[in-house]
Each structure stands twice: as C-alpha cells, then as structure tokens.
Amino acid sequence: MFTDKVVLKLEAGKGGNGVVAWNREKYIPKGGPAGGDGGKGGSVIIRADAQIHSLEWYRHKKIIQAENGQSGGSNCCRGRNGKTIELKVPCGTLIKDPSSGEILMDMVDDGQTWEICRGGTGGKGNVHFKTPTNRAPTKCTPGRDGEEISVEFELKLIADVGFVGFPNAGKSTLISKLAKVRVKIAPYPFTTLRPNLGIVEFADFSRILIADIPGIIRGAHENKGLGFEFLRHIERSQVLIFVVDLSGIDGRDPLEDFHTLRNELRNYSEEVANKPFLVAVNKMDEELAQENYERFIKECSVEEEKIFSMSALLGEGTDTFLESMRELVQKDGKRF
C-alpha cells in the first residue's frame, strides 16, 4: 500500500512536577527544603529521510505522543527528561494545517529537521522558594504542558522525470526496462495503483530518478479515476514523459490520447503543463503501430526530435530515448 497523505495529532510531553521534600541528613537539624525540579517533556521532531518513499508507517496512526518528563525527587534530584520523538518522512513531504490547508513546512532536503512541538518545561521544587524569612517553604510548581498540533502530511514525490500516460500504455514496462526494477505489469487498465520509483544509472555514474505516475484518464483534473491522488506527484518533476500506446488495441486513438493528456495537465496546473517533455510512442511491435505512428508524427504538432518510437516490451528504441531524456534533465538543471 502506498500512502501519501495522513492527518495526525502530535503532542509533546508534559514537564514533570516539582516536589516538596526535606533534607533528612544525620547531624543536620532542620535540614531545610530539598525538593527537586521536574524533567522536561519530550519534543516532537520531523526529519526528512531520502531512504523513505511513502508515509505508510503513519497510515493507522491518529495520535503520536512524546514521553512526559518525570517528577523531581528528594535531595534536590531533578526528574528525568522525557524522550524526544523523531518522525521520519520522505523528502518532498509538505506539513500542512488540515483545517486551512496552509503549508507550515516543506521537507525537501535529506536530513532537514524541524521541531514541530516543543516539550513542556519541568516544575520547580520547593528548594527554589527558600528565603531568609521562609526557610521551610511548602510551595512547588507543576510541569507545563507540551505543545500539541494537528497536521497533515502530504507527499509530493521528488523525481527528475515523471512518466504520464493512459492506463495500459506501457509506462510500468518502460520503467522496468530503463531502471531495471520489478514492477507489477499486466494487460489490463489500472494495473499500477501506486507510483513506481526507479533510478537510472549511466556509465559516468550520474543518475536520474524516474517515477511512473498511475494512469490518467479524461477528467483526471476533476478528480476522476485516480485523479488528484497522484497528479500532484508530477508537480516536482523537472521533465515529463508522455507515454502513448500506438497499438490502438483498447480502441483508443493515440493522437487523441496525447491531446487529452496535455489538456488534463493544463487544466490541473499551467505550470505542470509547461514543463519540458518528450513523447515516447510505445508498442511499435503491434500490427497497426506503424500506420498510427505516421499519422501521429504528421498531426500531433510536436517537434519530431521530441518523439521517440519504441517497443518497451522488446527493449527496442529505448537507448536513444534514454540519452535524450538525460540531456533534457541536465539542460533543465539536474539536481539529483
């Protein structure tokens, strides 16, 4: 299960209470106050971790609490501090206010931390209230409550390249060939129900992170099909790859598919629609593919050098496409 949005209540620990205690040492009459302070409550810290790729750990959690500080002891002993909780999230996680949608923090960089809830301070023991006129104070203070907040974690994958296309267009097959990763592949729509990630490594050890975004359908910008669930994952991609099925095996017109994809992205976000892109026309091994390819080249109104014909299943035509994809990422300012 790929989880990319959760709502949580985070609570820092309460500070421990100060105590009233007295010095009872031998040969020290009227030893005076000796109540210790309470320990500080544990805080809640969020850390971005590049080794984590989903919010699955939080899927069944509603409330996360840090440990309370312990109360003070006699002989001026301070109570133990509560343990701080560190919550690890994938890079690209937005921390938002669930009621207003306001973005509180954008966890982008690996190792980035944010103390979102600070633990409460400990109370004071009666030793702090001794004065020349009050040598036996019976006063102490309770620990303060820790901060608490309700937040929404929303993950937007950070990938150099995002693959978009209609269901069953061959995106998963293409990613499996390029990145040498095992993904679920089957001859029916919506086989991919969560984004697939892969890393393509070149001979000079440079790398590109690619993401297969689950199938977009007509009306996706209105939240139809998988809709907003995964459209947001292409917002951070530098380059888009439109994967178009040329076989027409599902009764679809490749040219219409391409224009529909472009329109859906434009209706969702003009910024996303204007990203640099390439077109991978797939399934050239099928019977009607060549005829559809010639019509596609003639009528799609995209520069021919941006269109790459291939058969992802047979691994044909992918090498030239891969090199062009790499050049486009580097030209646009590669950061991974």
C-alpha atoms as a printed R data frame, in Angstrom:
    type eleno elety resid chain resno       x      y       z
1   ATOM     1    CA   MET     A     1   0.000  0.000   0.000
2   ATOM     2    CA   PHE     A     2   1.375  3.416  -0.984
3   ATOM     3    CA   THR     A     3   0.311  6.087   1.495
4   ATOM     4    CA   ASP     A     4   0.916  9.710   0.519
5   ATOM     5    CA   LYS     A     5  -1.462 11.666   2.770
6   ATOM     6    CA   VAL     A     6  -2.174 11.325   6.502
7   ATOM     7    CA   VAL     A     7  -3.649 13.524   9.240
8   ATOM     8    CA   LEU     A     8  -2.101 13.258  12.701
9   ATOM     9    CA   LYS     A     9  -2.331 14.858  16.118
10  ATOM    10    CA   LEU     A    10   1.148 15.425  17.549
11  ATOM    11    CA   GLU     A    11   1.645 16.002  21.278
12  ATOM    12    CA   ALA     A    12   4.902 16.905  23.013
13  ATOM    13    CA   GLY     A    13   5.461 15.567  26.525
14  ATOM    14    CA   LYS     A    14   4.344 17.371  29.683
15  ATOM    15    CA   GLY     A    15   7.072 18.592  32.017
16  ATOM    16    CA   GLY     A    16   7.469 16.735  35.291
17  ATOM    17    CA   ASN     A    17   6.211 18.285  38.510
18  ATOM    18    CA   GLY     A    18   8.471 19.881  41.086
19  ATOM    19    CA   VAL     A    19   8.190 18.346  44.562
20  ATOM    20    CA   VAL     A    20   8.236 19.334  48.206
21  ATOM    21    CA   ALA     A    21  10.933 17.423  50.081
22  ATOM    22    CA   TRP     A    22  13.161 17.954  53.103
23  ATOM    23    CA   ASN     A    23  16.792 17.327  53.895
24  ATOM    24    CA   ARG     A    24  16.900 14.467  56.435
25  ATOM    25    CA   GLU     A    25  20.666 14.013  56.792
26  ATOM    26    CA   LYS     A    26  22.048 12.967  60.161
27  ATOM    27    CA   TYR     A    27  23.529 15.676  62.353
28  ATOM    28    CA   ILE     A    28  21.882 18.390  60.227
29  ATOM    29    CA   PRO     A    29  18.947 19.664  62.261
30  ATOM    30    CA   LYS     A    30  16.216 21.434  60.383
31  ATOM    31    CA   GLY     A    31  17.949 20.500  57.117
32  ATOM    32    CA   GLY     A    32  15.690 22.688  55.038
33  ATOM    33    CA   PRO     A    33  13.971 22.241  51.652
34  ATOM    34    CA   ALA     A    34  15.417 19.730  49.167
35  ATOM    35    CA   GLY     A    35  12.676 19.188  46.567
36  ATOM    36    CA   GLY     A    36  13.998 18.657  43.023
37  ATOM    37    CA   ASP     A    37  12.750 20.043  39.724
38  ATOM    38    CA   GLY     A    38  10.702 18.050  37.238
39  ATOM    39    CA   GLY     A    39  12.269 16.895  33.971
40  ATOM    40    CA   LYS     A    40  11.484 18.479  30.609
41  ATOM    41    CA   GLY     A    41   8.872 16.812  28.407
42  ATOM    42    CA   GLY     A    42   9.985 15.194  25.171
43  ATOM    43    CA   SER     A    43   9.653 17.181  21.936
44  ATOM    44    CA   VAL     A    44   8.408 16.037  18.511
45  ATOM    45    CA   ILE     A    45  10.883 16.497  15.651
46  ATOM    46    CA   ILE     A    46  10.282 15.818  11.963
47  ATOM    47    CA   ARG     A    47  13.209 14.670   9.813
48  ATOM    48    CA   ALA     A    48  13.305 14.246   6.024
49  ATOM    49    CA   ASP     A    49  14.911 10.920   5.048
50  ATOM    50    CA   ALA     A    50  15.828 10.036   1.456
51  ATOM    51    CA   GLN     A    51  15.607  6.308   2.294
52  ATOM    52    CA   ILE     A    52  11.847  6.531   2.934
53  ATOM    53    CA   HIS     A    53   9.476  6.686  -0.032
54  ATOM    54    CA   SER     A    54   5.973  6.713   1.451
55  ATOM    55    CA   LEU     A    55   4.007  7.625   4.580
56  ATOM    56    CA   GLU     A    56   2.958  4.021   5.153
57  ATOM    57    CA   TRP     A    57   4.247  3.953   8.771
58  ATOM    58    CA   TYR     A    58   1.648  6.587   9.711
59  ATOM    59    CA   ARG     A    59  -1.315  5.010   7.906
60  ATOM    60    CA   HIS     A    60  -3.011  3.571  11.008
61  ATOM    61    CA   LYS     A    61  -1.860  6.216  13.483
62  ATOM    62    CA   LYS     A    62  -4.029  9.075  14.732
63  ATOM    63    CA   ILE     A    63  -2.134 10.456  17.737
64  ATOM    64    CA   ILE     A    64   1.620 10.442  18.360
65  ATOM    65    CA   GLN     A    65   2.797 11.484  21.838
66  ATOM    66    CA   ALA     A    66   6.268 12.171  23.164
67  ATOM    67    CA   GLU     A    67   7.197 10.993  26.649
68  ATOM    68    CA   ASN     A    68   6.386 13.098  29.706
69  ATOM    69    CA   GLY     A    69   9.152 14.316  31.991
70  ATOM    70    CA   GLN     A    70   9.403 12.670  35.407
71  ATOM    71    CA   SER     A    71   8.715 14.459  38.655
72  ATOM    72    CA   GLY     A    72  11.626 15.683  40.749
73  ATOM    73    CA   GLY     A    73  12.969 13.772  43.755
74  ATOM    74    CA   SER     A    74  14.322 14.427  47.202
75  ATOM    75    CA   ASN     A    75  17.864 15.654  47.842
76  ATOM    76    CA   CYS     A    76  17.359 18.190  45.019
77  ATOM    77    CA   CYS     A    77  17.290 15.411  42.401
78  ATOM    78    CA   ARG     A    78  15.972 16.514  39.038
79  ATOM    79    CA   GLY     A    79  13.447 14.291  37.263
80  ATOM    80    CA   ARG     A    80  14.442 12.518  34.047
81  ATOM    81    CA   ASN     A    81  13.644 14.317  30.779
82  ATOM    82    CA   GLY     A    82  11.079 12.722  28.505
83  ATOM    83    CA   LYS     A    83  12.382 11.105  25.324
84  ATOM    84    CA   THR     A    84  12.091 13.186  22.167
85  ATOM    85    CA   ILE     A    85  10.297 11.529  19.232
86  ATOM    86    CA   GLU     A    86  11.803 11.862  15.757
87  ATOM    87    CA   LEU     A    87   9.321 11.287  12.934
88  ATOM    88    CA   LYS     A    88  10.955 10.392   9.621
89  ATOM    89    CA   VAL     A    89   9.180 11.408   6.422
90  ATOM    90    CA   PRO     A    90  10.132 11.139   2.735
91  ATOM    91    CA   CYS     A    91  11.851 14.064   1.067
92  ATOM    92    CA   GLY     A    92   9.130 16.114  -0.607
93  ATOM    93    CA   THR     A    93   6.642 15.939   2.276
94  ATOM    94    CA   LEU     A    94   4.523 19.018   2.912
95  ATOM    95    CA   ILE     A    95   3.487 19.694   6.513
96  ATOM    96    CA   LYS     A    96   0.105 21.439   6.356
97  ATOM    97    CA   ASP     A    97  -2.637 22.759   8.604
98  ATOM    98    CA   PRO     A    98  -5.521 20.314   7.916
99  ATOM    99    CA   SER     A    99  -8.224 22.915   8.530
100 ATOM   100    CA   SER     A   100  -6.868 25.812   6.443
101 ATOM   101    CA   GLY     A   101  -4.530 23.969   4.061
102 ATOM   102    CA   GLU     A   102  -1.706 26.398   4.948
103 ATOM   103    CA   ILE     A   103   1.759 24.967   4.318
104 ATOM   104    CA   LEU     A   104   3.705 25.048   7.584
105 ATOM   105    CA   MET     A   105   6.915 23.451   6.306
106 ATOM   106    CA   ASP     A   106   8.240 21.831   3.124
107 ATOM   107    CA   MET     A   107  10.590 18.951   3.947
108 ATOM   108    CA   VAL     A   108  12.689 18.837   0.785
109 ATOM   109    CA   ASP     A   109  16.334 18.152   1.673
110 ATOM   110    CA   ASP     A   110  17.651 14.883   3.082
111 ATOM   111    CA   GLY     A   111  18.419 15.375   6.787
112 ATOM   112    CA   GLN     A   112  16.290 18.524   7.127
113 ATOM   113    CA   THR     A   113  14.739 18.716  10.618
114 ATOM   114    CA   TRP     A   114  12.004 20.767  12.251
115 ATOM   115    CA   GLU     A   115  10.958 20.811  15.908
116 ATOM   116    CA   ILE     A   116   7.223 20.991  15.403
117 ATOM   117    CA   CYS     A   117   6.180 20.518  19.068
118 ATOM   118    CA   ARG     A   118   8.352 21.606  21.985
119 ATOM   119    CA   GLY     A   119   8.176 19.688  25.240
120 ATOM   120    CA   GLY     A   120   6.873 21.365  28.378
121 ATOM   121    CA   THR     A   121   9.314 22.669  30.970
122 ATOM   122    CA   GLY     A   122   9.581 20.953  34.348
123 ATOM   123    CA   GLY     A   123   8.140 22.415  37.515
124 ATOM   124    CA   LYS     A   124  10.255 23.890  40.314
125 ATOM   125    CA   GLY     A   125  10.878 22.079  43.586
126 ATOM   126    CA   ASN     A   126  10.478 23.795  46.943
127 ATOM   127    CA   VAL     A   127  14.236 24.389  47.189
128 ATOM   128    CA   HIS     A   128  13.758 27.364  44.840
129 ATOM   129    CA   PHE     A   129  11.322 29.102  47.176
130 ATOM   130    CA   LYS     A   130  13.546 29.310  50.279
131 ATOM   131    CA   THR     A   131  14.034 32.880  51.554
132 ATOM   132    CA   PRO     A   132  15.519 34.404  54.693
133 ATOM   133    CA   THR     A   133  12.030 34.802  56.062
134 ATOM   134    CA   ASN     A   134  10.618 31.499  54.804
135 ATOM   135    CA   ARG     A   135  13.153 28.776  55.467
136 ATOM   136    CA   ALA     A   136  10.686 25.908  55.138
137 ATOM   137    CA   PRO     A   137   8.627 26.612  52.019
138 ATOM   138    CA   THR     A   138   5.930 24.130  51.114
139 ATOM   139    CA   LYS     A   139   5.473 25.531  47.640
140 ATOM   140    CA   CYS     A   140   6.334 23.786  44.353
141 ATOM   141    CA   THR     A   141   5.093 24.209  40.790
142 ATOM   142    CA   PRO     A   142   3.644 21.703  38.322
143 ATOM   143    CA   GLY     A   143   5.252 20.969  34.991
144 ATOM   144    CA   ARG     A   144   3.927 22.767  31.923
145 ATOM   145    CA   ASP     A   145   2.039 21.026  29.171
146 ATOM   146    CA   GLY     A   146   3.893 20.362  25.936
147 ATOM   147    CA   GLU     A   147   2.803 21.872  22.647
148 ATOM   148    CA   GLU     A   148   0.312 19.992  20.505
149 ATOM   149    CA   ILE     A   149  -0.816 20.412  16.922
150 ATOM   150    CA   SER     A   150  -2.933 18.686  14.289
151 ATOM   151    CA   VAL     A   151  -1.103 18.383  10.980
152 ATOM   152    CA   GLU     A   152  -1.478 16.842   7.559
153 ATOM   153    CA   PHE     A   153   1.485 15.139   5.903
154 ATOM   154    CA   GLU     A   154   1.190 15.290   2.115
155 ATOM   155    CA   LEU     A   155   3.845 13.644  -0.010
156 ATOM   156    CA   LYS     A   156   4.799 15.007  -3.419
157 ATOM   157    CA   LEU     A   157   7.467 12.783  -4.910
158 ATOM   158    CA   ILE     A   158  10.715 14.464  -5.897
159 ATOM   159    CA   ALA     A   159  11.743 12.882  -9.194
160 ATOM   160    CA   ASP     A   160  13.786 14.151 -12.111
161 ATOM   161    CA   VAL     A   161  11.384 12.597 -14.624
162 ATOM   162    CA   GLY     A   162   7.681 11.813 -14.328
163 ATOM   163    CA   PHE     A   163   6.067  9.293 -16.721
164 ATOM   164    CA   VAL     A   164   2.421 10.023 -17.530
165 ATOM   165    CA   GLY     A   165   0.020  8.222 -19.810
166 ATOM   166    CA   PHE     A   166  -3.302  6.461 -20.078
167 ATOM   167    CA   PRO     A   167  -3.806  3.147 -18.267
168 ATOM   168    CA   ASN     A   168  -2.139  0.211 -20.046
169 ATOM   169    CA   ALA     A   169   0.069  2.470 -22.189
170 ATOM   170    CA   GLY     A   170   3.209  0.641 -21.086
171 ATOM   171    CA   LYS     A   171   4.663  3.047 -18.507
172 ATOM   172    CA   SER     A   172   5.467  0.318 -15.997
173 ATOM   173    CA   THR     A   173   7.079 -1.849 -18.661
174 ATOM   174    CA   LEU     A   174   9.206  1.070 -19.851
175 ATOM   175    CA   ILE     A   175  10.364  1.924 -16.322
176 ATOM   176    CA   SER     A   176  11.225 -1.716 -15.654
177 ATOM   177    CA   LYS     A   177  13.465 -1.731 -18.751
178 ATOM   178    CA   LEU     A   178  15.140  1.617 -18.054
179 ATOM   179    CA   ALA     A   179  15.693  1.293 -14.313
180 ATOM   180    CA   LYS     A   180  15.937 -2.490 -14.021
181 ATOM   181    CA   VAL     A   181  13.238 -2.611 -11.345
182 ATOM   182    CA   ARG     A   182  10.489 -5.173 -10.854
183 ATOM   183    CA   VAL     A   183   7.019 -3.667 -11.114
184 ATOM   184    CA   LYS     A   184   3.563 -5.128 -11.488
185 ATOM   185    CA   ILE     A   185   2.742 -5.488 -15.191
186 ATOM   186    CA   ALA     A   186  -0.496 -6.927 -16.602
187 ATOM   187    CA   PRO     A   187  -2.668 -6.444 -19.740
188 ATOM   188    CA   TYR     A   188  -5.499 -4.576 -18.042
189 ATOM   189    CA   PRO     A   189  -6.098 -0.919 -17.045
190 ATOM   190    CA   PHE     A   190  -5.055  0.469 -13.665
191 ATOM   191    CA   THR     A   191  -2.525 -2.272 -13.010
192 ATOM   192    CA   THR     A   192  -0.428  0.395 -11.284
193 ATOM   193    CA   LEU     A   193  -2.207  1.735  -8.216
194 ATOM   194    CA   ARG     A   194   0.797  3.473  -6.641
195 ATOM   195    CA   PRO     A   195   3.758  5.368  -8.094
196 ATOM   196    CA   ASN     A   196   6.765  3.252  -9.051
197 ATOM   197    CA   LEU     A   197  10.209  4.738  -8.493
198 ATOM   198    CA   GLY     A   198  13.415  3.766 -10.238
199 ATOM   199    CA   ILE     A   199  16.963  5.060 -10.613
200 ATOM   200    CA   VAL     A   200  18.701  5.027 -13.981
201 ATOM   201    CA   GLU     A   201  22.492  4.991 -13.616
202 ATOM   202    CA   PHE     A   202  24.779  5.850 -16.521
203 ATOM   203    CA   ALA     A   203  28.342  4.843 -17.332
204 ATOM   204    CA   ASP     A   204  29.741  8.034 -15.780
205 ATOM   205    CA   PHE     A   205  27.842  7.191 -12.536
206 ATOM   206    CA   SER     A   206  25.398 10.073 -12.950
207 ATOM   207    CA   ARG     A   207  21.852  9.136 -12.019
208 ATOM   208    CA   ILE     A   208  18.285 10.109 -12.832
209 ATOM   209    CA   LEU     A   209  15.319  9.370 -10.566
210 ATOM   210    CA   ILE     A   210  12.222  8.428 -12.556
211 ATOM   211    CA   ALA     A   211   8.631  7.984 -11.359
212 ATOM   212    CA   ASP     A   212   5.761  6.142 -13.005
213 ATOM   213    CA   ILE     A   213   2.563  8.034 -12.172
214 ATOM   214    CA   PRO     A   214  -0.571  5.798 -12.230
215 ATOM   215    CA   GLY     A   215  -2.835  6.110 -15.268
216 ATOM   216    CA   ILE     A   216  -4.515  9.412 -16.012
217 ATOM   217    CA   ILE     A   217  -7.936  9.389 -17.661
218 ATOM   218    CA   ARG     A   218 -10.165 12.052 -19.177
219 ATOM   219    CA   GLY     A   219 -11.427 14.214 -16.324
220 ATOM   220    CA   ALA     A   220  -8.479 13.495 -14.018
221 ATOM   221    CA   HIS     A   221  -8.154 17.213 -13.257
222 ATOM   222    CA   GLU     A   222 -11.704 16.992 -11.830
223 ATOM   223    CA   ASN     A   223 -10.551 14.136  -9.572
224 ATOM   224    CA   LYS     A   224 -11.995 11.388 -11.742
225 ATOM   225    CA   GLY     A   225 -10.288  7.998 -11.810
226 ATOM   226    CA   LEU     A   226  -7.209  8.195  -9.593
227 ATOM   227    CA   GLY     A   227  -7.375 11.964 -10.091
228 ATOM   228    CA   PHE     A   228  -5.674 14.180  -7.540
229 ATOM   229    CA   GLU     A   229  -4.372 11.159  -5.656
230 ATOM   230    CA   PHE     A   230  -1.350 11.014  -7.947
231 ATOM   231    CA   LEU     A   231  -1.497 14.061 -10.229
232 ATOM   232    CA   ARG     A   232   0.260 16.050  -7.523
233 ATOM   233    CA   HIS     A   233   3.288 13.764  -7.758
234 ATOM   234    CA   ILE     A   234   4.305 15.233 -11.103
235 ATOM   235    CA   GLU     A   235   4.423 18.795  -9.743
236 ATOM   236    CA   ARG     A   236   8.037 18.435  -8.579
237 ATOM   237    CA   SER     A   237   9.291 16.561 -11.652
238 ATOM   238    CA   GLN     A   238  11.681 18.515 -13.859
239 ATOM   239    CA   VAL     A   239  10.797 16.695 -17.063
240 ATOM   240    CA   LEU     A   240   7.642 14.872 -18.202
241 ATOM   241    CA   ILE     A   241   7.496 11.838 -20.474
242 ATOM   242    CA   PHE     A   242   4.202 11.242 -22.257
243 ATOM   243    CA   VAL     A   243   3.838  7.520 -22.949
244 ATOM   244    CA   VAL     A   244   1.385  6.888 -25.790
245 ATOM   245    CA   ASP     A   245   0.053  3.493 -26.862
246 ATOM   246    CA   LEU     A   246   0.286  3.264 -30.675
247 ATOM   247    CA   SER     A   247  -1.332 -0.157 -30.975
248 ATOM   248    CA   GLY     A   248  -4.935  1.069 -30.637
249 ATOM   249    CA   ILE     A   249  -5.609 -2.322 -29.046
250 ATOM   250    CA   ASP     A   250  -8.031 -0.853 -26.489
251 ATOM   251    CA   GLY     A   251  -9.944  1.038 -29.167
252 ATOM   252    CA   ARG     A   252  -8.233  4.328 -28.346
253 ATOM   253    CA   ASP     A   253  -6.818  6.810 -30.806
254 ATOM   254    CA   PRO     A   254  -3.127  7.579 -29.963
255 ATOM   255    CA   LEU     A   255  -3.344 11.175 -31.161
256 ATOM   256    CA   GLU     A   256  -6.480 11.829 -29.136
257 ATOM   257    CA   ASP     A   257  -4.831 10.228 -26.097
258 ATOM   258    CA   PHE     A   258  -1.870 12.580 -26.335
259 ATOM   259    CA   HIS     A   259  -4.027 15.712 -26.656
260 ATOM   260    CA   THR     A   260  -6.206 14.534 -23.760
261 ATOM   261    CA   LEU     A   261  -3.154 14.069 -21.545
262 ATOM   262    CA   ARG     A   262  -1.889 17.542 -22.402
263 ATOM   263    CA   ASN     A   263  -5.294 19.086 -21.700
264 ATOM   264    CA   GLU     A   264  -5.680 17.292 -18.376
265 ATOM   265    CA   LEU     A   265  -2.316 18.583 -17.178
266 ATOM   266    CA   ARG     A   266  -3.096 22.093 -18.420
267 ATOM   267    CA   ASN     A   267  -6.437 22.095 -16.613
268 ATOM   268    CA   TYR     A   268  -4.786 20.796 -13.458
269 ATOM   269    CA   SER     A   269  -1.854 23.239 -13.475
270 ATOM   270    CA   GLU     A   270  -0.466 25.540 -16.146
271 ATOM   271    CA   GLU     A   271   2.949 25.273 -14.502
272 ATOM   272    CA   VAL     A   272   2.932 21.485 -14.846
273 ATOM   273    CA   ALA     A   273   1.744 21.661 -18.456
274 ATOM   274    CA   ASN     A   274   4.659 23.961 -19.365
275 ATOM   275    CA   LYS     A   275   7.380 21.618 -18.103
276 ATOM   276    CA   PRO     A   276   9.916 20.286 -20.671
277 ATOM   277    CA   PHE     A   277   8.715 16.985 -22.140
278 ATOM   278    CA   LEU     A   278   9.392 14.128 -24.510
279 ATOM   279    CA   VAL     A   279   6.914 11.768 -26.143
280 ATOM   280    CA   ALA     A   280   7.521  8.008 -26.016
281 ATOM   281    CA   VAL     A   281   5.239  6.325 -28.575
282 ATOM   282    CA   ASN     A   282   5.153  2.736 -27.429
283 ATOM   283    CA   LYS     A   283   4.145 -0.740 -28.667
284 ATOM   284    CA   MET     A   284   5.701 -0.365 -32.134
285 ATOM   285    CA   ASP     A   285   5.732 -4.167 -32.335
286 ATOM   286    CA   GLU     A   286   1.933 -4.229 -32.714
287 ATOM   287    CA   GLU     A   287   0.184 -4.581 -36.076
288 ATOM   288    CA   LEU     A   288  -1.326 -1.080 -36.516
289 ATOM   289    CA   ALA     A   289   1.516  0.773 -34.803
290 ATOM   290    CA   GLN     A   290   3.407  1.896 -37.919
291 ATOM   291    CA   GLU     A   291   0.298  3.349 -39.539
292 ATOM   292    CA   ASN     A   292  -0.630  5.147 -36.327
293 ATOM   293    CA   TYR     A   293   2.941  6.406 -35.932
294 ATOM   294    CA   GLU     A   294   2.995  8.094 -39.332
295 ATOM   295    CA   ARG     A   295  -0.294  9.853 -38.620
296 ATOM   296    CA   PHE     A   296   0.874 10.813 -35.136
297 ATOM   297    CA   ILE     A   297   4.084 12.422 -36.464
298 ATOM   298    CA   LYS     A   298   2.124 14.350 -39.065
299 ATOM   299    CA   GLU     A   299  -0.700 15.660 -36.865
300 ATOM   300    CA   CYS     A   300   0.496 15.943 -33.270
301 ATOM   301    CA   SER     A   301   2.117 19.415 -33.676
302 ATOM   302    CA   VAL     A   302   5.193 18.440 -31.644
303 ATOM   303    CA   GLU     A   303   8.762 18.722 -32.958
304 ATOM   304    CA   GLU     A   304   9.785 15.381 -34.413
305 ATOM   305    CA   GLU     A   305  13.009 15.310 -32.368
306 ATOM   306    CA   LYS     A   306  10.870 15.113 -29.210
307 ATOM   307    CA   ILE     A   307   9.078 11.955 -30.380
308 ATOM   308    CA   PHE     A   308  10.670  8.532 -29.875
309 ATOM   309    CA   SER     A   309   9.196  5.319 -31.232
310 ATOM   310    CA   MET     A   310   9.898  2.149 -29.277
311 ATOM   311    CA   SER     A   311   8.749 -1.195 -28.027
312 ATOM   312    CA   ALA     A   312   9.286 -1.217 -24.277
313 ATOM   313    CA   LEU     A   313   8.359 -4.903 -24.127
314 ATOM   314    CA   LEU     A   314  11.130 -5.872 -26.571
315 ATOM   315    CA   GLY     A   315  13.533 -3.154 -25.404
316 ATOM   316    CA   GLU     A   316  13.732 -1.637 -28.903
317 ATOM   317    CA   GLY     A   317  14.402  2.092 -29.341
318 ATOM   318    CA   THR     A   318  14.970  2.760 -25.639
319 ATOM   319    CA   ASP     A   319  18.698  3.611 -25.816
320 ATOM   320    CA   THR     A   320  18.292  6.731 -27.963
321 ATOM   321    CA   PHE     A   321  15.309  7.811 -25.899
322 ATOM   322    CA   LEU     A   322  17.246  7.356 -22.648
323 ATOM   323    CA   GLU     A   323  20.130  9.540 -23.796
324 ATOM   324    CA   SER     A   324  17.758 12.309 -24.931
325 ATOM   325    CA   MET     A   325  15.943 12.135 -21.599
326 ATOM   326    CA   ARG     A   326  19.249 12.518 -19.789
327 ATOM   327    CA   GLU     A   327  20.261 15.532 -21.884
328 ATOM   328    CA   LEU     A   328  16.928 17.239 -21.236
329 ATOM   329    CA   VAL     A   329  17.224 16.717 -17.460
330 ATOM   330    CA   GLN     A   330  20.748 18.104 -17.412
331 ATOM   331    CA   LYS     A   331  19.752 21.060 -19.594
332 ATOM   332    CA   ASP     A   332  16.884 21.886 -17.274
333 ATOM   333    CA   GLY     A   333  19.193 21.867 -14.230
334 ATOM   334    CA   LYS     A   334  19.650 18.370 -12.854
335 ATOM   335    CA   ARG     A   335  19.630 18.280  -9.047
336 ATOM   336    CA   PHE     A   336  19.503 14.608  -8.078
